[in-house]
Amino acid sequence: MREFIEQMREHSMVVDVDKRPTDEFGAPKMASRTDSLIFFHDLPEGRCVMNVTATRKALSLALGVGEGEIGMRLSKSSYEGSVVREGNLAMAAPDLSRVPVMKFFPGDAGKYLTAGIVFSRYQGVENASIHRMLVLDRDRVAARLVEGRHTHMLHREALGRGEELPVAVAVGVHPAVTFASCSRVPKGKELPFAAELLGGEIRVHQCRNGVLVPDAEIVLEGYIGSDTAREGPFVDITGTYDSVRTQPVIRFTGMHTKKDCIYHSILPGGNEHRILMGVPYEPIIFRAVSGVTEARNVVLTTGGCGYFHAVIQIRKSTQGDAKNAIMAAFAAHTSLKHVVVVDEDIDPADPHEVEFALATRVRGDQDIMVVTGVRGSSLDPCRVGDGTNVKVGVDATMVLGREAEFRRAGWQDGS
């Protein structure tokens, strides 16, 4: 992560804060006012970075992929990078009070780890994913394990055998590793995917409980057993509070820190949170749309909380291609709520361009699809009691054969 911070500094994308904030919420407030990587050098418990990849430009630097090519390039990933084992990690007694974990909003249940990647290993299966974790005391957190996701499934399997799930929480890794842990990849392929993103290889260390972790500023090893605790309230990607739930407790048994370590914190509902939630779905949607028409680009917009709104750029060959693309996108990412399909001359990352397409290429009676009673996201305040919602798709493409009536005047083509 330190190398990436310096890479961002070379692009003038780092804001250094040397003075300690006096307000309890000073750090998250400052992070909310910029999308630059913000480096706090003097928090009460140490150093901290926020907004590590709060823009598509920052993410493209981390992944080594052009801003407009993320979905297309990553849709071709093989998930076959090399994971190289090195030595074992030395561990000290766990003590979360030594880490600048923060409370973000006055209504939060307490201090939350938000950028901790939970690496788990059970019955030869490995997994890596980010889970928000409410600090309970020096060596315990309540972790939100989403039902049906891999960590939750491994935990249930371990409990079913009367065992605990070994885990290690890594904080302060290269953002390519963070991105890989947020992605929907084949089972056990998060570390090989991270290796692929980093050029083909990633080096890992083994914790005492057998879990493998990459280079990180902070590593907490431990176990998820049968203990539970109330987790929440917590602000999620919509900027509203998610539900309070009873969740599993992670009990830490060891802690490893680099000298003068740098803690990474993700602002809930901020653009880094939204990018890490949404952009990993862009390659999945790109692949799905490519199965029905020629996909050119996919963008999950930050204005759509990085998760609910997709703009899909296609090259049409038949008049029904846009509607097919809409249906493919909804199937690929079931939390999508609104999808807009545009032509190649519209930049899907530019909201002004997209609005122009909506204004000049959409007839409401012909180009809008409304699908009711379908599965939505538990994070959407509009959902109804059974978890269903309404999805809307908009064909904002030109009518084939009438392109001359829709194209804008310009100088490059002499028009």
N, C-alpha and C positions, 0 to 999 in steps of 0.2 A: 504493500500500500504506500510505503514511503516513496518508492520510485514513481508511482503514479502521481502522488502529490507534486513531486518535482516536475513531472511532465506537464501537469496542469499549470504550474507556476511559469513554465517556459511559454505558455500560451496566454499569460496574463489573466488566468482564470482562478486565482486564489486571493482571498481576502484574509489577511492576518489580523487577529485581534489579540493584542498584547495585554490590554487592561482587563482585569477581572470584572465581569458583570456584577452589579450590586443587587439587581432584582432576581428573585428566585427563578423567574421565567425569562431572564435576560437572554440566555443563549438561544432558546427556541424562537423568541421574538426576533432576534437579529437574523437567524437563519430563514425566517419566513419572509424577510424583506429583500432577499437576494437569491439568485440561482447560482451564484458563484460558489465554489468550494470555500467554506469558511472554516478557518483554523483558529481555535481558541487555545492560546498558549498558557493560560493561567486560570483554569477552573479550580475550585476548592480541592478536588481529588486528583487533578492532573490535566493532561492535554486531551483535546477532543477535536474531531473534524465532523462537519455536517455538510450536506449538499454535495457529496462526493460525485454523484452522477445525476444531478438535478436538471440537466439539459441533454438533448439528443447529441449535441456536439461533444459533451463530456463523455457520454456513453460510447460514441463512435471512436473517440480517442482510446478509450479503455479496451474496446474490442478490435481496434485496427480495421474498422469497416466504415465506409462512407455513410454519412447521415441518411442519405436517400436510398441506401442499399441494404439496410439492416435486415429487413424481412426477407428479401430475395436471397441474399448471401447465406444467412443462417438457415434458411429452409433447406439448404443442400448439405448441412452438417452431417458428419458420419458418426460422431460421438465415440471416436476411437483414438483419442489422444493417449499418451503414455503416462501412467502413474508410477513414479519412481519412489520406492521406500528408502528413507534414510534412517536416522537413529530414533531413539525413544525420547520423549519429552520429560524433562525434570519437572516435578510438581512440588508446590508448596501448599500450605493450608489455604483453602478458599476463603476469600474475604471480599465481598462485593462492596464494602464500604470504602475500599481503596480505589474504586473505579468511579469516574464521573457520570454514573447513571443518573438520568434526569427525569423529573416530572415535567410534562410539556404544557398542560393546561390545568387550570384550577379544579376542574371537575374530574380529573383523572383519579383512578383508585390509588395511585402511588407512583413510584419511580419504575420506569419501563426500559428494559433492553429491547431495542428495536432493530438493530443491525446484526444481531447474533445469529450465525448460521449453526443450526443443530445438525451435526453429523451423527449418524446412528449406524449400528452394525449388529445384525442378529441373524443367526443361522446362515452365515455366509453372504447375506444380502446387505448392501450398503446404501445409505441414502443421505442426502443433504438438502435442507430446506430452511427458510427463515420462519421463525415463529416469534410473535411478540411475547415477552416474558415479564410479568409483574414481580418485582423484587419483594420477597416476604421477609427475609433477614439476610444475614451474612452469607449463608450457603444454601439458600433455597429460593426458587422462583416458581410461580404458577404460569405454565405455558399454554397458550391457546393452540391446541392441536385440532385442526379442522377435520371433521369427520370424513372418512373416506380417503383422505390424503395418506401418503406413504408412511410418514412418521406415526400417525394414528394407527394405521394397520399393523405396523411392526410392534407398537406398544401393546396392542390388543393380543397379538400372537404371543408375545412374551408373557403377559399376564395369564393367558390361557394355559401356559406351561408351568405356571407358578414361579415365574422368574421376573427380574427387572430388565428393562431395556437399557443397555449401555449407550451413553451419548457423550459427545464433547461439543461444547459451544465455542465457536471461533469468532472473534470480533477483531476487525481491522485487517481484512484480507485485501488482495488485489480485487478491484471491482469486477473483473472478468469472472472470478470465482463466485462473487455475490450474484452476478447475473446468471451463471450456470445453475446456482442453487435455487433460483426463482423460476427456472424454465421447466416446462413439461417435457421430460426426456425419457427414453426407455429406462426400465428399472435398473437402478444401480449405476447409471451412466453420468451422474452429475460431475464427478471428478474427471473422468475421461473427456467430457465436454469442456470443462474448464481448461484442461490441458490443451485441447484443440484450439480454444480461443486464445491461449497464451503462446501459440506457436508450435504446439505438438507435445509438450512435456510439462508435467507438474510434479514437484517434489513434496512428499508428505512425511509426517512423523507419526509414530504410534503412541497413543496414550496408554496408561497402565491398564485401562479396561479393554484394550484391544482396538479402540476406535482410531481411525486414521484421520489426520487433519493436515491441511496445507499450512504454509507460512502465515502466521497471524500475530498481531500485536498482543492479544490476550486469548488464552485457551482455558476453558473451564471444563474439567471432566466430571462425569457423574452418572446418575442412573434415574430413570423414570419408573417408579413403582406404582403401588396402588393408592398412595396418598393423593388427596385432592384438596383444592381450596377455591374460594370464589375469585374469579378473575374479571376485571372491569369495574367501572366504566373505562372505556378507551376510545379515543378518536381514531376513526379509520379513514379510508381514502376519500370519503364524501365530505369530510370535515364535520361530520355528525358523530354522536356517540353510538358505538356498537353495544350489543346486549351484554348484560352481566351473566356469566355462566359459571358452573362448577367445572374446573379443569384440572388436569394432572399436575403434580408437583415434581420438579426436577431437583434432586438432592445432589449437590456438588461435593466431590470428595478430594478434589485437587485443583490447583490454579497455577498456570504458567504465564508469565508476563515478560515482554522484552524490557530492556532497560529504558527508562523514560518513555513508557509505552504511550501510544496514541489511540484513544478510544474513538470508535466510530458510532455515531448516533444518527438515526433517520427520523426526520420530523414527520410525525403522523399527519397525513393529509397534504403534505408538501409535495413538490414536484419530483423529488427523488423517490419518494414512496410510490407515486403514481407511475413513474417510468419503470420502476422495477416490477410493479404489478402488471403493467400492460404490455410493454415492449416484448417480453418473452413470448407473448401470444402471437405477435406479428408473423413470425415464420410459420407457425401452425396454420394461421388463416391464409397466408400466402400459398402454402401447399394445397390447402383445400380448394381455394378459388382457382388455382392453376389446373385443377382437375375438371373444371367446367368451362373455363375460358382462359384467355391469355392475361394473367396477372402481371402488373408492372410495379406496383408498390402497395404497401399497407401501412397505415398509421393509426395507432390508437391515441386519440388526442388527449392532451393534458386537461383541456376544458371539460372533457367527458370523464374526469377523474382518472384518466389514464387506463380505463378499464371497461367503460360502458359504451363508448362511441368509437366506431371504426370508420375511416375513410379509405376506400379501396379504389385504386387506379387500375383501369383495365384497357386493353385494346380490343374493341368489339369486332366480331366478325358476323354475328347475327343480332337481330334486334332484341332477342330475349336474354342476351348474355348477362346484362346487369342484374336482372332478377335472379338468375341462376347463381351469380356471385353472392348476392345477398343471402340466399338460402344456405349456400355452402359456408359462409362466414358464421351464421347463427349456429350451424351444426358444429363447427370447429371450436367455437368459444361460447359456451352456453350462457355466460354472464353478460354477453353483449345485449344492449337494449336498442340502440339505434345504429343503422348502417347507411352510409351514403356512398354511392358508386359514381366515380367521375371518369372523364376521358383523360388521355395522355397530356393534353395541353393544360390541365389543372394540377397545381401542386397540392397534393393531399395534406401536406404539413402546414399549409398557409390557410388560415381560417377565412381570410378575405377572398381568396381564390375559390374556396369551397362554397362560400356564400354566393359568389357570383354565379357559380354553376346552379345552385338552388334557385336563384332568382330568374335565370334565363333559360334553363333546360328542363324544368320540372312542370308537368301538368298534374295537379293533385288527383284528378279522377283516373289518370292512367299510370302514373309513375310512383305511387305510394302504396306499399304493401303493409297491412296491419295484421299481426298474428297475435291472437289472444289465448289466454290459458296455457302459457308455456312456462317452463322453468326459467326463473330469473336468479339474480344474485341475492344472497342473504344480507348484503351490505346496502341494498337499495331501499331507501325509506318508503318507496312506492309499492313494495311487494305486499301481497295480501297474506292472510293467515296460513294458507297452504303452500306458500313459497312461490306461487305462480305470478306472472307479470305479463305485460303487453310489449311486444317488440315491433319496431317500425323500420322498414327498409325504404330507401328513396333512390330511385334511378335518376341521377342527375347527369346523364350522358346525352349527347346529341343523337337525334334520330338519324339512323343510317339512310344515306341517299340525300339528306338535306343539310349536310355539314356546312355548306357555304352560307346558309342562313344563320348559323350559330357562331361561326368563328369570328374572333375579334380581329379588327384591323391592326396591322403592324408594318414594320419596315423590312424585317429580315426576309419575308417572302414576297415583298414588293406589293403587297395588298394595301 
